[in-house]
Amino acid sequence: MDMRSIHSDRIWGGGLILIGALLLGTVFVLALGILGDPDGRYEEWLGAEDPAGPEGSFEWSANGRLIQFVDTSREGDSALRSWVWDFGDGMTAEEQQTEHRFGDDGNFPVTLQVTDVNGVVSTAEGEVEIGPEAATSGSGTIGLADMADQVISTVERNTQAGLVVLLVIGMFVVLTMIGGRVLRQGVNIMRPVPDRVSVKLRPKELKLILEDNAPGVQSTLVEEELEKVDVPV
């Protein structure tokens, strides 16, 4: 191998070693960054979570046909700004705490719609029974539609988060494999090629060959035995 070829191999091998080291170093730095601020990295990849909205609810108590309604809604990340009551008999109100007198006996579906300053809406549903043997108190809780929306939103968010985590782990694994392979290839190219090849035979076999043959033909027999040995170069 001439000097020009050796010099070219060393440049090529050194370049591969540098590329492999950079890839492995990138993986190491990214991993340290994630460990140092996992929440920040998570939000950076996934995006900030939408502000939590309110959860509407109310309680009511009866004094004959006069019903007192008390808002018990839970705020989300923002304060509530409006309340809309629908008493199920065609009448409505917009106070946070209110009362309403029903004109007839019967069952009335009452809803309370609350809205926060971000415009997020939640609706609570309940039923008020008016009559001689009706209950004197009750409550309204978040409606099925709002509950379904919350479940769907949570599932979508968790699914997206799982995909992001898998992609990040996959990226780390691929970069590590590529960096390690490139680094090893560069080291192999830089490694000097030996000028001689040493062949090892089991001593007993070599001794038997030398003892069973005349001195004049020992070297020839040894060469023939060496030719039978598969020697990796």
Order of alpha helices (4+ residues) and beta strands (2+ residues): alpha-alpha-beta-beta-beta-beta-beta-beta-beta-beta-alpha-alpha-alpha
